Amino acid sequence: MIIKLAVGECTLNIVSAYASHAGLDEEVKRCFWERLDEIVRQVLPAEKLFIGGDFNGHIGSTTGGYGEVHGGFGFGERNGGGTSLLDFAKAFGLVIANSSFPKRQGHLVTFQNAVARTQIDYLLLRRCDIGLCKDCKVIPGEILVTQHRLLVMDIGIMFKRKKRSARGRPRIR
């Protein structure tokens, strides 16, 4: 799903994605990445792009050759789904915001159940817009669905103020 917002002179494109889980066929996973690829290609380079979703992959705690997209502050060990996400981010010049800020372990875990604590939900934005991202973290006390935790990103967008023109007669003191 993609939502396009016009905010002042800026256009924001917000994409929500849900990747296939690890147990599904490789063809289903390939179709997901192709559809997401099509959506991202439709966004103009001058517009802001934010992608958030459950990618069902682990990017791991180290950059491991993906220093331009992985900030070095992930969780756990990388798997195939995480590598696919990192390759996708690298291909489109995106950065994974979750991995760009040092956090305690509790503020990195996006999915928790009785068996495991993992990071599978991610927020991405264009590398050129990383300066807009002030923070990205998990809110540990907020549980969305039964096992997912709320992941938030603080964005700072500056607007140009229009100068007021003098209307009518000037005031004289």
C-alpha positions in Angstrom: 0.0 0.0 0.0 1.3 3.5 -0.8 -0.1 6.8 0.5 1.0 10.1 -1.1 0.8 13.2 1.0 1.3 16.8 -0.1 2.7 18.7 2.8 3.6 22.3 1.9 5.9 22.1 -1.1 7.0 18.6 -0.1 5.5 15.3 -1.3 5.7 12.4 1.0 5.3 8.8 -0.2 4.6 6.3 2.6 4.7 2.7 1.7 3.4 -0.1 4.0 4.7 -3.6 3.2 4.3 -7.1 4.5 6.8 -9.7 3.3 6.0 -13.4 3.1 7.2 -15.4 6.1 10.1 -17.8 6.0 8.1 -21.0 5.4 6.6 -19.9 2.0 7.8 -20.8 -1.5 10.7 -18.8 -3.0 8.4 -17.8 -5.9 6.0 -16.0 -3.5 8.9 -14.1 -2.0 10.2 -13.1 -5.4 6.8 -11.7 -6.3 6.7 -9.6 -3.2 10.1 -8.0 -4.0 9.1 -7.4 -7.6 5.9 -5.7 -6.5 7.7 -3.5 -4.0 10.3 -2.7 -6.7 7.5 -1.5 -9.0 6.0 0.7 -6.3 9.4 2.3 -5.4 10.2 3.0 -9.0 7.0 5.0 -9.4 8.1 7.5 -6.7 9.9 10.5 -8.3 13.5 11.2 -7.0 12.4 14.7 -5.8 9.7 13.2 -3.5 10.3 11.8 0.0 10.0 8.1 0.4 9.4 6.2 3.6 8.9 2.4 3.7 7.7 0.6 6.8 6.7 -2.9 7.2 7.1 -6.5 8.5 9.9 -7.8 6.2 10.2 -11.1 8.1 13.9 -11.1 7.9 16.8 -10.4 10.3 19.4 -7.9 9.2 21.7 -8.8 12.1 23.7 -6.6 14.5 26.7 -6.0 12.2 26.9 -4.2 8.9 28.8 -7.1 7.1 29.3 -5.4 3.8 26.2 -3.3 3.9 27.6 -0.2 5.6 25.8 2.2 3.3 22.3 0.9 4.3 22.9 -0.7 7.7 23.8 1.7 10.5 25.5 -1.0 12.6 22.8 -1.1 15.4 20.7 -4.1 14.6 19.7 -7.1 16.6 20.5 -10.8 16.3 22.0 -12.7 13.4 21.3 -12.0 9.7 19.3 -14.5 7.7 18.2 -14.8 4.0 15.2 -12.5 4.4 17.5 -9.9 6.0 20.0 -10.2 3.1 17.1 -9.7 0.7 16.0 -6.5 2.5 19.6 -5.2 2.6 20.1 -5.9 -1.1 16.8 -4.1 -1.9 17.8 -1.1 0.2 21.2 -1.0 -1.5 19.7 -1.1 -5.0 17.4 1.9 -4.3 19.7 4.0 -2.2 17.7 3.5 1.0 18.8 3.4 4.6 17.3 1.2 7.4 16.4 3.7 10.0 16.1 1.1 12.8 19.8 0.3 12.5 21.0 3.9 12.5 20.6 4.8 16.2 22.1 3.0 19.2 19.4 1.6 21.4 19.0 -0.7 24.3 18.0 -4.2 23.3 14.4 -3.6 24.4 14.1 -0.7 22.0 15.3 -2.9 19.0 13.1 -5.9 19.4 10.0 -5.5 17.2 8.5 -9.0 17.6 8.3 -11.0 20.8 6.5 -14.2 21.7 7.0 -17.0 24.2 9.8 -18.6 22.2 11.7 -15.7 20.6 12.6 -12.0 20.6 13.5 -10.7 17.1 13.7 -7.6 14.9 11.7 -8.2 11.7 9.9 -4.8 11.3 11.9 -2.0 9.7 11.5 1.6 8.6 13.5 2.7 5.5 14.1 6.1 3.8 16.3 7.4 1.1 19.9 7.9 2.0 19.8 11.6 0.9 16.9 12.1 3.5 18.6 10.5 6.5 19.1 14.0 7.9 15.3 14.3 8.3 15.3 11.3 10.6 15.8 12.4 14.2 15.2 9.1 15.9 13.8 5.6 15.3 12.9 3.2 18.1 10.5 0.6 19.4 8.0 1.6 22.1 8.3 -1.4 24.4 5.1 -0.9 26.3 2.9 -0.7 23.2 1.9 -4.0 21.7 0.1 -3.7 18.3 -1.0 -7.1 17.4 -0.5 -9.8 20.0 3.3 -10.1 19.3 4.4 -7.0 17.4 5.7 -3.8 19.1 5.1 -0.3 17.8 8.0 1.0 15.8 8.2 4.8 15.4 10.4 7.3 13.5 10.7 11.0 14.3 11.0 13.1 11.2 11.8 16.8 11.0 10.6 18.6 7.9 11.2 22.3 7.5 8.7 24.5 5.7 9.5 27.8 4.0 7.5 30.5 5.5 5.8 32.9 3.2 6.6 36.5 3.8 3.7 38.6 4.6 3.3 41.5 2.3 2.2 44.8 3.6 -1.5 45.3 2.9 -3.3 48.6 2.9 -1.7 51.7 4.5 1.5 51.3 6.5 1.2 51.8 10.2 3.0 54.9 11.6 3.8 55.2 15.3 
